[in-house]
Amino acid sequence: MTANPRIAIDAMGGDVGPATMVAGAAIARGKDADLHFDFYGDESLIAPELAKHAVLEGAQIFHTEESIAATEKPSQAIRRAKGTSMGMAINAVKDGKADAAVSGGNTGALMAIAKLALRTMSGIDRPALSALLPTLGDNDLVMLDLGANTECDAQNLVQFAVMGSAYARTVLDIEKPRVKLLNIGTEELKGTDELKEAAGLLRDADYLRMRFDGFTEGDKLSRGDVDVVVTDGFSGNIALKTAEGTARFVTDLLRRAFTSSLRSKAGFALSRPALHLLKVHLDPNNHNGAVFLGLNGLVVKSHGGATDKGVANAINVAASMVRNDITRKISEDLDNFRAHAFHDGDEA
């Protein structure tokens, strides 16, 4: 376990770039003095931002004028990754110069570069993008895959469940997370063949440190009755974007309602404390930081439009993953699953 994580920051990623990435690191450092940062990108833009934050004194800048554009195709990004801020940050993890990388840049490019540089862990066919979603329960929800893999077979889904439960044990401190597969219904007969096969494999894997509870539907994600939801990246990304859009719709609808008349404005004044709690709960910056699970190294994706507070949260996620040695936990669970699967195959 690394007590003093060194985080490689792609300072050129995100909608704003160095200003937000550096300010986010300053917030994270102010709350956690044991964090260390290396910034990758244009020094002429990064240095003035670092000068604004005394708390970041000692942070290093690794200069490059090359960066990955938000519109760049993954295939194009891979070809010139080595000299870009994103590629350099990921390679710092590969070379052991940093414990984790954080970027707010192009998601497809980030996944492609990370997968090529870090490779997938033994026993993992495909890495998955995982993040925390707010719920009405006592803790957030871990969901994966959120867009890394549009099509998945049963083995992929089982591997996602293993990785997601290890993630939940780390960030949510749940000893045996409740795991469900996202489906069009909760009945065992519903869903694709891949979902049904994955469900069967997970039901038999009662030796793993998770509790498989069958299927869940999209409208149940926020109820708080599950800790890990597993799906393919196509469905997961749609579910995530729908949830984010619904949150914005609710807040905009409330804002419009409370400004429609003098009586409504008076009601707003009385309801302000409750509305503040709602805003905090739905604010995506409070849940920012999606993790690429299944790689031989840690990479965290910050939302491109995240504020400095959101970037700080993504950094905190990265630091937590490092300190809790998430890669080792996933590896141990996979070894356990493979050992039992091999033994059961022998008996058969």
Secondary structure by P-SEA (a helix, b strand, c coil): cccbbbbbbccccccccaaaaaaaaaaaaaacccccccccccaaaaaaaaaacccccccccccccccccccccaaaaaacccccaaaaaaaaaaaccccbbbbcccaaaaaaaaaaaccccccccbbbbbbbbbccccbbbbbccccccccccaaaaaaaaaaaaaaaaacccccbbbbbbbccccccccccaaaaaaaaaaaacccccccccccccccccccccccbbbbcaaaaaaaaaaaaaaaaaaaaaaaaaaaccaaaaaaaaaaaaaaaaaaaaaccccccbbbbccccbbbbbccccccaaaaaaaaaaaaaaaaaaaaaaaaaaaaaaaaaaaaaaaac
